[in-house]
Amino acid sequence: KDVSILNVALGLEHEAINAYQLGARSGLLQKPVLDVAVRFQADHKAHRDALIATIQKLGGTPVMEKKLDDYAKELKADTLRNQGDVLDLAACLELGAINAYLGVIPAFGNKDLAKVAGRLAADETMHYTLLQNALGRPLPAGALSFGA
């Protein structure tokens, strides 16, 4: 069961890596924003690597990454028209990842994995918050805004 949960998380990380790749290659991101996107992509690559190692340690087979074109279709990259569109897509994916990581914590049989999921959720929350700020949106209105 834990391996299945981790593979879903790994799938989210593959998607995020490719979403940031699509954003970076789009030509729509201005230099300082592009640098941040590349940094976030590096974080997701580190998440991916940690998840792959954990899945293998547990005796599982990590889910494979799809082709960039497949992610482009799934994420409707052809509809991205400006920097705001790219950032909005990234923020949406980060928020989904936050809620996914927080949502699976109670499901782990191995409670050490809950800490890993919590750390991943913290990174995703940082990404989401910075993206929201870049979009000129306010911080969440109150406490306990994530994982509900």
Secondary structure, 3 states (H helix, E strand, C coil): CHHHHHHHHHHHHHHHHHHHHHHHHCCCCCHHHHHHHHHHHHHHHHHHHHHHHHHHHCCCCCCCCCCHHHHHHHCCHHHCCCHHHHHHHHHHHHHHHHHHHHHHHHHCCCCHHHHHHHHHHHHHHHHHHHHHHHCCCCCCCCCCCCCC
